[in-house]
Amino acid sequence: MFVSIDALATVISFAGLLVALAGGFGWMIRRMDAMSQRLDDRIDQQGRLLNDKIDQQGRLLNDKIDQQGRLLADKIDEVDHRLGDKIDGVRTDLGDKIEAMGREITEVKIAVARLEGPRPHLISPR
């Protein structure tokens, strides 16, 4: 069987072209995989840095909230004590005033009873 040189050159050229295309495609895939891996590593690193910063800010914020909560609790306790003292003072004053009013009412009752005289009896003495 006889094959012409032109046909053989065409087949060999076509095979070489296919090998070159396959090699170029393989090289491009490897390069894209390497670039993708570098990008993934960089994104992971930035994500870790961002998570660390967020955690740090969260801890600082929690500390500030706790500190403000303690200050607020202290102020509330202080106001509670002051109001308790004032309420106790008012209660004592009101208690004294009520007792004084009770004594005055008793005196008024006695004075009214003296003015009215004794109560009339149902059966009058003969």
C-alpha positions in Angstrom: 0.0 0.0 0.0 1.3 3.3 -1.0 0.5 6.6 0.8 1.5 9.8 -0.7 3.9 12.1 1.0 1.3 14.9 1.0 -1.3 12.7 2.8 1.3 11.5 5.3 2.4 15.1 6.0 -1.2 16.2 6.5 -1.9 13.4 9.0 1.4 14.0 10.9 0.7 17.8 10.9 -2.9 17.2 12.1 -1.6 14.8 14.9 1.1 17.4 15.9 -1.6 20.1 16.0 -3.8 17.9 18.2 -0.9 17.2 20.6 0.0 20.9 20.7 -3.6 21.9 21.4 -3.9 19.2 24.1 -0.6 20.3 25.7 -1.6 24.0 25.6 -5.0 23.2 27.1 -3.4 21.1 29.8 -0.9 23.9 30.6 -3.8 26.5 30.8 -5.8 24.2 33.1 -2.8 23.8 35.4 -2.1 27.5 35.4 -5.8 28.3 36.2 -5.8 25.7 39.0 -2.7 27.2 40.5 -4.2 30.7 40.3 -7.4 29.5 41.8 -5.5 27.9 44.7 -3.5 31.1 45.3 -6.8 33.1 45.2 -8.5 30.7 47.6 -5.5 30.8 50.0 -5.6 34.6 49.9 -9.3 34.8 50.5 -9.0 32.3 53.4 -6.2 34.4 54.9 -8.2 37.6 54.6 -11.2 35.9 56.0 -9.2 34.8 59.1 -7.9 38.3 59.5 -11.4 39.7 59.3 -12.7 37.1 61.7 -9.9 38.0 64.2 -10.7 41.7 63.9 -14.4 41.1 64.3 -13.8 38.9 67.4 -11.5 41.5 68.8 -14.0 44.3 68.3 -16.7 42.0 69.7 -14.7 41.4 72.9 -14.0 45.2 73.2 -17.7 45.9 72.7 -18.7 43.3 75.3 -16.2 44.7 77.8 -17.6 48.2 77.2 -21.2 47.0 77.6 -20.3 45.1 80.8 -18.5 48.2 82.2 -21.5 50.5 81.3 -23.8 47.9 82.9 -21.9 47.9 86.1 -21.9 51.7 86.2 -25.6 51.8 85.5 -26.2 49.2 88.2 -24.2 51.2 90.7 -26.1 54.4 89.9 -29.4 52.5 90.2 -28.4 51.2 93.6 -27.4 54.6 94.7 -30.7 56.1 93.6 -32.5 53.2 95.2 -30.8 53.9 98.5 -31.5 57.6 98.3 -35.1 57.1 97.5 -35.4 54.5 100.2 -34.0 56.9 102.7 -36.4 59.7 101.5 -39.4 57.3 101.6 -38.5 56.2 105.2 -38.2 59.9 106.2 -41.6 60.7 104.6 -43.1 57.7 106.2 -41.8 58.7 109.6 -43.0 62.3 109.1 -46.4 61.1 108.0 -46.7 58.7 110.9 -45.9 61.5 113.3 -48.4 63.8 111.7 -51.1 61.1 111.7 -50.5 60.5 115.4 -50.7 64.2 116.1 -53.9 64.4 114.1 -55.3 61.5 116.0 -54.5 63.2 119.4 -56.1 66.4 118.1 -59.2 64.6 116.9 -59.5 62.9 120.3 -59.2 66.3 122.0 -61.9 67.7 119.7 -64.2 64.8 120.4 -63.8 65.4 124.1 -64.5 69.1 123.7 -67.6 68.4 121.6 -68.8 65.9 124.2 -68.4 68.5 127.0 -70.4 71.0 125.0 -73.2 68.6 124.2 -73.4 67.2 127.7 -74.3 63.6 128.6 -76.4 61.5 126.3 -80.0 61.4 126.9 -81.2 58.1 128.4 -84.2 56.2 127.1 -85.7 56.0 130.5 -85.8 59.3 132.2 -85.3 59.3 136.0 -88.5 60.3 138.1 
